[in-house]
Amino acid sequence: MCNRGIRFSPCVLKNTFNMPLEGGPLSIFEDDLYVGEAMLGNLSPNEEKFVAYAVELKCDVTEKSEDELRDVYRVEGGTNHYNMGRLTLYRFKVYTTIYVFDNKNERAIEELFLEHPRRPSGTLIETPAADETKDHFYRFKLKVPAKGVVKFVVKEQESANENYYWDSVSTHQADEWLAKGYIDKAAVTEAYKIDELRQEIKRLNDAKALDESFQSELQQDINRYDDMLGALSNSKASNYAAQGKFRDFFTKEQNEAKKQKVAVDEQLQKLRTQISAKDAEKLAAINRVRIARDIPDARK
């Protein structure tokens, strides 16, 4: 039995009693010859379990892992409420493990059990069917001839889909997808329109941010002049002429700030209306993109 590169000599125990068998230590004998110790867990009635009792020293196991991102085999987006505004590239990632068993024994290993860990959402491909499939591993039964070497390859694939939102797709990316056959020219046209609107919305938002900052400064000035005028009203100073002069100055400056703020308020309202209109135009362009196609000759 081989599990994660560790070689064990196992035995198979089955509980043939009509009651659970409590676990504990086991001494293993073969033809009256002691061969090892094992620990047995609890066994339910009719349950069968592999029990390792010794390390197999005369069978070397090497293990090599690699992965490969397979080609896009389907492209879909904008076909329903769930994927509206989004493009999904469907593809798989394939994980390959290459096992090499080198049997240095003078006798063949008639039953070598390989336990390969399962990926949570993986499925076997391009691999012989497993003899047993457990919750966390596949079990394969192999035969290794005396003084022989056996190579066994296990491949699992998992979905590696890629999601893109048209609101952030560049024109360069759209051109690349067109060249690969993922999307059509109509989608590229919309991608350019979306990019143009995105840049225009950014320009409007930058202008809006500047105006909002200026609006805040003007409001602070207005509040400060209010404080100054209030202080003059409450003042008990006897120089009424000087007070009047300051009051006229602060009133004039405050009125000028209020006038500027009115203009800024109007400009901000105009910018917000423009941004809202451009956002709606961009959303309409995004929702016009509808793609559903299989990619021929893709290696799945």
Secondary structure, 3 states (H helix, E strand, C coil): CEECCEEEEEEEEECCCCCCECCEEEEEEECCEEEEEEEECCECCCCEEEEEEEECCCEEEEEEEEEEECCCCEEEECCCCCCCCEEEEECEEEEEEEEEEEECCCCCEEEEEEEEECCCCCEECCCCCCCEECCCEEEEEEEECCCCEEEEEEEEEEECCEEEEHHHCCHHHHHHHHHHCCCCHHHHHHHHHHHHHHHHHHHHHHHHHHHHHHHHHHHHHHHHHHHHHHHHHHCCCCCHHHHHHHHHHHHHHHHHHHHHHHHHHHHHHHHHHHHHHHHHHHHHHHHHCCEEEECCCCCC
